[in-house]
Amino acid sequence: MKFIELKKLSRQDASSLPEVRYVLLGDCATQHLAQALRGQAIACGLHLDLLDTDYDQIRAQITDPGSELYAHNAEGVILAMCTERLYSDYHNTPLSVWCLFSALNTYIRPCL
C-alpha cells in the first residue's frame, strides 16, 4: 500500500475497532512512520493507540521510569533508528569500547 493511501486511512475513525497500544521511539523524525502505522493498523482492522515521542528521546524514555513510555502502558515498543546515525555513532565510539561489542557478541550468540 502506498504512503498516500495509508495517510488517508490514518485519518479515519477507528474507535470502534479493537485497540492495540504501542510506543514509537526514534532518533529521527517519526511522524510519517506513525501515520503509516496507524493507516496500516486500520487496514488490518485495528485501532492503533500509538504514542509518538519527541525526536531523539530513545535513551531518555527508556531510562526514566516516570517517562511517557512507561505511563502509556503499551503492549510493545517500535524503535526507529536512523542508519546514518548508527553509522556515525559506531565510528565515533572509541576503539577500546569496540572490544566490548565483540565480547558481548561472543557471549550472546551461543544463546540464540
N, CA, C and O atoms as a GROMACS GRO file, in nm:
protein
  448
    1MET      N    1   0.085  -0.117   0.000
    1MET     CA    2   0.000   0.000   0.000
    1MET      C    3   0.089   0.124   0.000
    1MET      O    4   0.190   0.128   0.071
    2LYS      N    5   0.054   0.222  -0.077
    2LYS     CA    6   0.133   0.345  -0.087
    2LYS      C    7   0.110   0.434   0.036
    2LYS      O    8   0.006   0.426   0.102
    3PHE      N    9   0.209   0.519   0.064
    3PHE     CA   10   0.201   0.605   0.181
    3PHE      C   11   0.078   0.694   0.175
    3PHE      O   12   0.011   0.714   0.277
    4ILE      N   13   0.046   0.748   0.060
    4ILE     CA   14  -0.069   0.839   0.049
    4ILE      C   15  -0.198   0.768   0.089
    4ILE      O   16  -0.287   0.829   0.149
    5GLU      N   17  -0.209   0.640   0.056
    5GLU     CA   18  -0.327   0.563   0.095
    5GLU      C   19  -0.329   0.538   0.246
    5GLU      O   20  -0.434   0.546   0.310
    6LEU      N   21  -0.212   0.506   0.302
    6LEU     CA   22  -0.203   0.485   0.446
    6LEU      C   23  -0.235   0.614   0.522
    6LEU      O   24  -0.299   0.611   0.627
    7LYS      N   25  -0.189   0.726   0.468
    7LYS     CA   26  -0.215   0.855   0.530
    7LYS      C   27  -0.365   0.883   0.535
    7LYS      O   28  -0.416   0.930   0.637
    8LYS      N   29  -0.435   0.855   0.426
    8LYS     CA   30  -0.581   0.874   0.422
    8LYS      C   31  -0.649   0.782   0.523
    8LYS      O   32  -0.739   0.825   0.596
    9LEU      N   33  -0.607   0.657   0.527
    9LEU     CA   34  -0.665   0.562   0.622
    9LEU      C   35  -0.642   0.607   0.766
    9LEU      O   36  -0.730   0.592   0.851
   10SER      N   37  -0.526   0.663   0.794
   10SER     CA   38  -0.491   0.702   0.931
   10SER      C   39  -0.583   0.810   0.985
   10SER      O   40  -0.591   0.829   1.107
   11ARG      N   41  -0.653   0.881   0.898
   11ARG     CA   42  -0.745   0.988   0.939
   11ARG      C   43  -0.885   0.936   0.972
   11ARG      O   44  -0.967   1.010   1.025
   12GLN      N   45  -0.911   0.810   0.940
   12GLN     CA   46  -1.044   0.754   0.965
   12GLN      C   47  -1.064   0.728   1.114
   12GLN      O   48  -0.968   0.706   1.189
   13ASP      N   49  -1.190   0.730   1.155
   13ASP     CA   50  -1.224   0.700   1.294
   13ASP      C   51  -1.212   0.550   1.316
   13ASP      O   52  -1.282   0.471   1.252
   14ALA      N   53  -1.124   0.511   1.404
   14ALA     CA   54  -1.101   0.369   1.431
   14ALA      C   55  -1.146   0.331   1.572
   14ALA      O   56  -1.112   0.223   1.620
   15SER      N   57  -1.222   0.418   1.637
   15SER     CA   58  -1.257   0.395   1.777
   15SER      C   59  -1.342   0.269   1.799
   15SER      O   60  -1.344   0.216   1.910
   16SER      N   61  -1.410   0.222   1.696
   16SER     CA   62  -1.493   0.102   1.712
   16SER      C   63  -1.413  -0.028   1.691
   16SER      O   64  -1.465  -0.137   1.713
   17LEU      N   65  -1.288  -0.015   1.648
   17LEU     CA   66  -1.204  -0.132   1.621
   17LEU      C   67  -1.131  -0.176   1.748
   17LEU      O   68  -1.114  -0.096   1.840
   18PRO      N   69  -1.088  -0.302   1.755
   18PRO     CA   70  -1.009  -0.348   1.871
   18PRO      C   71  -0.881  -0.265   1.884
   18PRO      O   72  -0.813  -0.238   1.785
   19GLU      N   73  -0.848  -0.225   2.006
   19GLU     CA   74  -0.735  -0.136   2.029
   19GLU      C   75  -0.608  -0.213   2.064
   19GLU      O   76  -0.610  -0.311   2.138
   20VAL      N   77  -0.497  -0.166   2.007
   20VAL     CA   78  -0.363  -0.210   2.045
   20VAL      C   79  -0.283  -0.086   2.081
   20VAL      O   80  -0.297   0.018   2.016
   21ARG      N   81  -0.198  -0.097   2.183
   21ARG     CA   82  -0.123   0.019   2.232
   21ARG      C   83   0.027  -0.003   2.210
   21ARG      O   84   0.083  -0.103   2.254
   22TYR      N   85   0.089   0.091   2.142
   22TYR     CA   86   0.232   0.085   2.115
   22TYR      C   87   0.295   0.221   2.136
   22TYR      O   88   0.227   0.324   2.137
   23VAL      N   89   0.427   0.221   2.152
   23VAL     CA   90   0.506   0.343   2.162
   23VAL      C   91   0.606   0.342   2.048
   23VAL      O   92   0.667   0.239   2.019
   24LEU      N   93   0.622   0.457   1.983
   24LEU     CA   94   0.719   0.473   1.875
   24LEU      C   95   0.831   0.563   1.925
   24LEU      O   96   0.810   0.681   1.951
   25LEU      N   97   0.950   0.507   1.938
   25LEU     CA   98   1.068   0.582   1.980
   25LEU      C   99   1.163   0.591   1.861
   25LEU      O  100   1.185   0.492   1.792
   26GLY      N  101   1.219   0.708   1.838
   26GLY     CA  102   1.312   0.723   1.727
   26GLY      C  103   1.420   0.824   1.753
   26GLY      O  104   1.404   0.917   1.832
   27ASP      N  105   1.533   0.806   1.683
   27ASP     CA  106   1.640   0.905   1.688
   27ASP      C  107   1.637   0.990   1.561
   27ASP      O  108   1.735   1.055   1.525
   28CYS      N  109   1.522   0.986   1.496
   28CYS     CA  110   1.498   1.064   1.374
   28CYS      C  111   1.350   1.103   1.375
   28CYS      O  112   1.274   1.062   1.463
   29ALA      N  113   1.309   1.181   1.277
   29ALA     CA  114   1.168   1.220   1.268
   29ALA      C  115   1.082   1.096   1.239
   29ALA      O  116   1.114   1.018   1.149
   30THR      N  117   0.975   1.078   1.315
   30THR     CA  118   0.893   0.957   1.303
   30THR      C  119   0.747   0.986   1.267
   30THR      O  120   0.665   0.894   1.266
   31GLN      N  121   0.714   1.110   1.237
   31GLN     CA  122   0.574   1.146   1.212
   31GLN      C  123   0.515   1.070   1.094
   31GLN      O  124   0.402   1.023   1.101
   32HIS      N  125   0.590   1.057   0.985
   32HIS     CA  126   0.539   0.986   0.868
   32HIS      C  127   0.523   0.838   0.896
   32HIS      O  128   0.427   0.775   0.852
   33LEU      N  129   0.619   0.781   0.968
   33LEU     CA  130   0.609   0.641   1.006
   33LEU      C  131   0.486   0.619   1.094
   33LEU      O  132   0.414   0.520   1.076
   34ALA      N  133   0.461   0.710   1.187
   34ALA     CA  134   0.344   0.698   1.275
   34ALA      C  135   0.214   0.700   1.193
   34ALA      O  136   0.124   0.621   1.220
   35GLN      N  137   0.206   0.788   1.096
   35GLN     CA  138   0.087   0.793   1.009
   35GLN      C  139   0.070   0.662   0.934
   35GLN      O  140  -0.041   0.608   0.926
   36ALA      N  141   0.178   0.612   0.879
   36ALA     CA  142   0.173   0.487   0.802
   36ALA      C  143   0.131   0.370   0.892
   36ALA      O  144   0.051   0.286   0.851
   37LEU      N  145   0.184   0.365   1.013
   37LEU     CA  146   0.149   0.257   1.106
   37LEU      C  147   0.002   0.264   1.144
   37LEU      O  148  -0.066   0.161   1.150
   38ARG      N  149  -0.049   0.384   1.170
   38ARG     CA  150  -0.191   0.399   1.203
   38ARG      C  151  -0.279   0.355   1.086
   38ARG      O  152  -0.379   0.286   1.104
   39GLY      N  153  -0.241   0.397   0.965
   39GLY     CA  154  -0.316   0.358   0.846
   39GLY      C  155  -0.315   0.208   0.824
   39GLY      O  156  -0.418   0.149   0.792
   40GLN      N  157  -0.199   0.146   0.841
   40GLN     CA  158  -0.188   0.000   0.823
   40GLN      C  159  -0.269  -0.074   0.929
   40GLN      O  160  -0.330  -0.176   0.900
   41ALA      N  161  -0.269  -0.023   1.050
   41ALA     CA  162  -0.348  -0.085   1.156
   41ALA      C  163  -0.497  -0.084   1.120
   41ALA      O  164  -0.566  -0.184   1.137
   42ILE      N  165  -0.546   0.029   1.070
   42ILE     CA  166  -0.686   0.038   1.030
   42ILE      C  167  -0.714  -0.059   0.916
   42ILE      O  168  -0.818  -0.124   0.914
   43ALA      N  169  -0.622  -0.068   0.821
   43ALA     CA  170  -0.638  -0.162   0.710
   43ALA      C  171  -0.646  -0.306   0.761
   43ALA      O  172  -0.709  -0.391   0.698
   44CYS      N  173  -0.583  -0.333   0.875
   44CYS     CA  174  -0.586  -0.467   0.935
   44CYS      C  175  -0.698  -0.483   1.037
   44CYS      O  176  -0.709  -0.587   1.102
   45GLY      N  177  -0.782  -0.381   1.050
   45GLY     CA  178  -0.896  -0.389   1.141
   45GLY      C  179  -0.863  -0.361   1.286
   45GLY      O  180  -0.928  -0.413   1.377
   46LEU      N  181  -0.760  -0.277   1.309
   46LEU     CA  182  -0.718  -0.244   1.445
   46LEU      C  183  -0.715  -0.094   1.466
   46LEU      O  184  -0.691  -0.017   1.374
   47HIS      N  185  -0.739  -0.054   1.589
   47HIS     CA  186  -0.723   0.086   1.629
   47HIS      C  187  -0.589   0.094   1.702
   47HIS      O  188  -0.575   0.042   1.812
   48LEU      N  189  -0.492   0.157   1.641
   48LEU     CA  190  -0.358   0.170   1.698
   48LEU      C  191  -0.350   0.295   1.784
   48LEU      O  192  -0.352   0.407   1.732
   49ASP      N  193  -0.341   0.276   1.914
   49ASP     CA  194  -0.316   0.386   2.007
   49ASP      C  195  -0.164   0.397   2.015
   49ASP      O  196  -0.099   0.326   2.093
   50LEU      N  197  -0.109   0.486   1.936
   50LEU     CA  198   0.036   0.499   1.920
   50LEU      C  199   0.087   0.626   1.984
   50LEU      O  200   0.047   0.736   1.946
   51LEU      N  201   0.175   0.612   2.080
   51LEU     CA  202   0.242   0.727   2.140
   51LEU      C  203   0.368   0.752   2.058
   51LEU      O  204   0.462   0.672   2.062
   52ASP      N  205   0.370   0.862   1.985
   52ASP     CA  206   0.485   0.902   1.904
   52ASP      C  207   0.563   1.005   1.984
   52ASP      O  208   0.523   1.121   1.993
   53THR      N  209   0.674   0.963   2.043
   53THR     CA  210   0.750   1.050   2.133
   53THR      C  211   0.830   1.155   2.054
   53THR      O  212   0.839   1.149   1.932
   54ASP      N  213   0.886   1.249   2.127
   54ASP     CA  214   0.966   1.355   2.066
   54ASP      C  215   1.093   1.299   2.002
   54ASP      O  216   1.137   1.188   2.032
   55TYR      N  217   1.149   1.378   1.914
   55TYR     CA  218   1.271   1.344   1.841
   55TYR      C  219   1.385   1.311   1.935
   55TYR      O  220   1.408   1.382   2.033
   56ASP      N  221   1.457   1.204   1.906
   56ASP     CA  222   1.580   1.164   1.975
   56ASP      C  223   1.560   1.143   2.125
   56ASP      O  224   1.641   1.190   2.206
   57GLN      N  225   1.454   1.073   2.162
   57GLN     CA  226   1.424   1.051   2.304
   57GLN      C  227   1.436   0.904   2.346
   57GLN      O  228   1.384   0.867   2.451
   58ILE      N  229   1.501   0.821   2.266
   58ILE     CA  230   1.508   0.678   2.297
   58ILE      C  231   1.568   0.656   2.436
   58ILE      O  232   1.504   0.595   2.522
   59ARG      N  233   1.688   0.704   2.456
   59ARG     CA  234   1.757   0.681   2.584
   59ARG      C  235   1.680   0.744   2.700
   59ARG      O  236   1.662   0.681   2.804
   60ALA      N  237   1.634   0.866   2.683
   60ALA     CA  238   1.562   0.936   2.791
   60ALA      C  239   1.434   0.862   2.829
   60ALA      O  240   1.402   0.850   2.947
   61GLN      N  241   1.360   0.814   2.731
   61GLN     CA  242   1.234   0.743   2.758
   61GLN      C  243   1.259   0.609   2.827
   61GLN      O  244   1.187   0.572   2.919
   62ILE      N  245   1.362   0.538   2.782
   62ILE     CA  246   1.389   0.404   2.837
   62ILE      C  247   1.444   0.411   2.978
   62ILE      O  248   1.410   0.328   3.062
   63THR      N  249   1.529   0.508   3.006
   63THR     CA  250   1.597   0.514   3.135
   63THR      C  251   1.517   0.584   3.244
   63THR      O  252   1.554   0.576   3.361
   64ASP      N  253   1.409   0.653   3.210
   64ASP     CA  254   1.328   0.725   3.309
   64ASP      C  255   1.200   0.646   3.339
   64ASP      O  256   1.111   0.641   3.255
   65PRO      N  257   1.190   0.585   3.457
   65PRO     CA  258   1.070   0.508   3.490
   65PRO      C  259   0.943   0.592   3.493
   65PRO      O  260   0.833   0.537   3.489
   66GLY      N  261   0.955   0.722   3.500
   66GLY     CA  262   0.839   0.811   3.501
   66GLY      C  263   0.807   0.869   3.365
   66GLY      O  264   0.725   0.960   3.353
   67SER      N  265   0.872   0.817   3.260
   67SER     CA  266   0.854   0.873   3.125
   67SER      C  267   0.720   0.831   3.063
   67SER      O  268   0.649   0.746   3.116
   68GLU      N  269   0.690   0.893   2.950
   68GLU     CA  270   0.568   0.862   2.874
   68GLU      C  271   0.567   0.716   2.830
   68GLU      O  272   0.461   0.653   2.822
   69LEU      N  273   0.684   0.661   2.803
   69LEU     CA  274   0.695   0.522   2.760
   69LEU      C  275   0.627   0.430   2.861
   69LEU      O  276   0.546   0.346   2.822
   70TYR      N  277   0.658   0.445   2.987
   70TYR     CA  278   0.603   0.359   3.090
   70TYR      C  279   0.460   0.398   3.127
   70TYR      O  280   0.378   0.312   3.159
   71ALA      N  281   0.429   0.526   3.122
   71ALA     CA  282   0.294   0.573   3.154
   71ALA      C  283   0.192   0.528   3.050
   71ALA      O  284   0.075   0.512   3.082
   72HIS      N  285   0.235   0.507   2.927
   72HIS     CA  286   0.143   0.468   2.818
   72HIS      C  287   0.093   0.325   2.834
   72HIS      O  288  -0.008   0.288   2.773
   73ASN      N  289   0.162   0.245   2.912
   73ASN     CA  290   0.122   0.105   2.935
   73ASN      C  291   0.101   0.031   2.803
   73ASN      O  292  -0.003  -0.031   2.780
   74ALA      N  293   0.200   0.039   2.718
   74ALA     CA  294   0.192  -0.017   2.582
   74ALA      C  295   0.216  -0.167   2.581
   74ALA      O  296   0.279  -0.223   2.671
   75GLU      N  297   0.165  -0.230   2.477
   75GLU     CA  298   0.188  -0.373   2.454
   75GLU      C  299   0.326  -0.396   2.392
   75GLU      O  300   0.382  -0.505   2.401
   76GLY      N  301   0.380  -0.293   2.328
   76GLY     CA  302   0.509  -0.306   2.264
   76GLY      C  303   0.569  -0.172   2.230
   76GLY      O  304   0.504  -0.068   2.239
   77VAL      N  305   0.695  -0.177   2.191
   77VAL     CA  306   0.770  -0.056   2.154
   77VAL      C  307   0.829  -0.076   2.016
   77VAL      O  308   0.885  -0.182   1.986
   78ILE      N  309   0.818   0.025   1.932
   78ILE     CA  310   0.877   0.023   1.799
   78ILE      C  311   0.994   0.121   1.802
   78ILE      O  312   0.976   0.239   1.833
   79LEU      N  313   1.112   0.073   1.769
   79LEU     CA  314   1.230   0.159   1.764
   79LEU      C  315   1.260   0.194   1.619
   79LEU      O  316   1.276   0.105   1.535
   80ALA      N  317   1.268   0.321   1.590
   80ALA     CA  318   1.305   0.369   1.456
   80ALA      C  319   1.442   0.436   1.469
   80ALA      O  320   1.454   0.550   1.514
   81MET      N  321   1.544   0.362   1.429
   81MET     CA  322   1.680   0.412   1.443
   81MET      C  323   1.737   0.441   1.305
   81MET      O  324   1.740   0.354   1.218
   82CYS      N  325   1.783   0.563   1.287
   82CYS     CA  326   1.837   0.609   1.160
   82CYS      C  327   1.973   0.544   1.133
   82CYS      O  328   2.063   0.552   1.217
   83THR      N  329   1.988   0.480   1.018
   83THR     CA  330   2.113   0.411   0.987
   83THR      C  331   2.232   0.506   0.981
   83THR      O  332   2.342   0.469   1.022
   84GLU      N  333   2.210   0.627   0.931
   84GLU     CA  334   2.320   0.723   0.925
   84GLU      C  335   2.371   0.755   1.065
   84GLU      O  336   2.491   0.771   1.086
   85ARG      N  337   2.279   0.764   1.159
   85ARG     CA  338   2.317   0.796   1.296
   85ARG      C  339   2.389   0.677   1.359
   85ARG      O  340   2.488   0.695   1.429
   86LEU      N  341   2.339   0.556   1.336
   86LEU     CA  342   2.407   0.437   1.387
   86LEU      C  343   2.550   0.430   1.336
   86LEU      O  344   2.643   0.401   1.411
   87TYR      N  345   2.566   0.456   1.206
   87TYR     CA  346   2.698   0.453   1.144
   87TYR      C  347   2.791   0.555   1.209
   87TYR      O  348   2.905   0.525   1.243
   88SER      N  349   2.739   0.676   1.227
   88SER     CA  350   2.817   0.783   1.288
   88SER      C  351   2.854   0.749   1.432
   88SER      O  352   2.969   0.765   1.473
   89ASP      N  353   2.756   0.702   1.510
   89ASP     CA  354   2.782   0.666   1.649
   89ASP      C  355   2.884   0.554   1.659
   89ASP      O  356   2.971   0.556   1.746
   90TYR      N  357   2.873   0.457   1.570
   90TYR     CA  358   2.966   0.344   1.571
   90TYR      C  359   3.109   0.391   1.545
   90TYR      O  360   3.203   0.349   1.614
   91HIS      N  361   3.125   0.478   1.447
   91HIS     CA  362   3.261   0.525   1.413
   91HIS      C  363   3.314   0.628   1.511
   91HIS      O  364   3.434   0.653   1.514
   92ASN      N  365   3.227   0.687   1.591
   92ASN     CA  366   3.272   0.780   1.693
   92ASN      C  367   3.296   0.710   1.827
   92ASN      O  368   3.334   0.774   1.925
   93THR      N  369   3.274   0.579   1.831
   93THR     CA  370   3.298   0.501   1.951
   93THR      C  371   3.447   0.471   1.963
   93THR      O  372   3.508   0.426   1.866
   94PRO      N  373   3.506   0.493   2.079
   94PRO     CA  374   3.648   0.464   2.097
   94PRO      C  375   3.679   0.316   2.072
   94PRO      O  376   3.597   0.229   2.102
   95LEU      N  377   3.795   0.290   2.019
   95LEU     CA  378   3.836   0.154   1.987
   95LEU      C  379   3.831   0.063   2.109
   95LEU      O  380   3.800  -0.056   2.096
   96SER      N  381   3.859   0.117   2.227
   96SER     CA  382   3.858   0.035   2.349
   96SER      C  383   3.718  -0.020   2.378
   96SER      O  384   3.705  -0.126   2.440
   97VAL      N  385   3.614   0.050   2.336
   97VAL     CA  386   3.477   0.004   2.357
   97VAL      C  387   3.437  -0.099   2.253
   97VAL      O  388   3.353  -0.185   2.280
   98TRP      N  389   3.496  -0.093   2.134
   98TRP     CA  390   3.466  -0.191   2.030
   98TRP      C  391   3.490  -0.332   2.078
   98TRP      O  392   3.417  -0.424   2.041
   99CYS      N  393   3.591  -0.351   2.162
   99CYS     CA  394   3.621  -0.484   2.216
   99CYS      C  395   3.504  -0.537   2.297
   99CYS      O  396   3.479  -0.658   2.299
  100LEU      N  397   3.431  -0.447   2.363
  100LEU     CA  398   3.313  -0.489   2.439
  100LEU      C  399   3.205  -0.543   2.346
  100LEU      O  400   3.136  -0.639   2.380
  101PHE      N  401   3.189  -0.482   2.227
  101PHE     CA  402   3.092  -0.531   2.130
  101PHE      C  403   3.125  -0.674   2.092
  101PHE      O  404   3.036  -0.760   2.085
  102SER      N  405   3.253  -0.700   2.068
  102SER     CA  406   3.297  -0.833   2.028
  102SER      C  407   3.273  -0.933   2.140
  102SER      O  408   3.226  -1.044   2.115
  103ALA      N  409   3.306  -0.896   2.262
  103ALA     CA  410   3.288  -0.986   2.377
  103ALA      C  411   3.141  -1.014   2.400
  103ALA      O  412   3.103  -1.127   2.428
  104LEU      N  413   3.057  -0.913   2.388
  104LEU     CA  414   2.914  -0.930   2.406
  104LEU      C  415   2.856  -1.020   2.299
  104LEU      O  416   2.773  -1.106   2.328
  105ASN      N  417   2.900  -1.002   2.175
  105ASN     CA  418   2.853  -1.086   2.064
  105ASN      C  419   2.890  -1.232   2.088
  105ASN      O  420   2.810  -1.321   2.062
  106THR      N  421   3.011  -1.256   2.137
  106THR     CA  422   3.056  -1.392   2.165
  106THR      C  423   2.972  -1.455   2.275
  106THR      O  424   2.943  -1.575   2.272
  107TYR      N  425   2.932  -1.374   2.373
  107TYR     CA  426   2.852  -1.424   2.484
  107TYR      C  427   2.708  -1.453   2.442
  107TYR      O  428   2.651  -1.555   2.480
  108ILE      N  429   2.649  -1.364   2.365
  108ILE     CA  430   2.508  -1.374   2.327
  108ILE      C  431   2.484  -1.477   2.217
  108ILE      O  432   2.387  -1.552   2.224
  109ARG      N  433   2.570  -1.482   2.118
  109ARG     CA  434   2.545  -1.566   2.000
  109ARG      C  435   2.514  -1.712   2.035
  109ARG      O  436   2.420  -1.767   1.977
  110PRO      N  437   2.587  -1.778   2.127
  110PRO     CA  438   2.552  -1.918   2.158
  110PRO      C  439   2.412  -1.933   2.218
  110PRO      O  440   2.354  -2.042   2.213
  111CYS      N  441   2.358  -1.826   2.277
  111CYS     CA  442   2.226  -1.834   2.339
  111CYS      C  443   2.113  -1.827   2.237
  111CYS      O  444   1.999  -1.861   2.269
  112LEU      N  445   2.142  -1.783   2.116
  112LEU     CA  446   2.036  -1.763   2.017
  112LEU      C  447   1.993  -1.891   1.951
  112LEU      O  448   1.905  -1.890   1.866
   0.00000   0.00000   0.00000
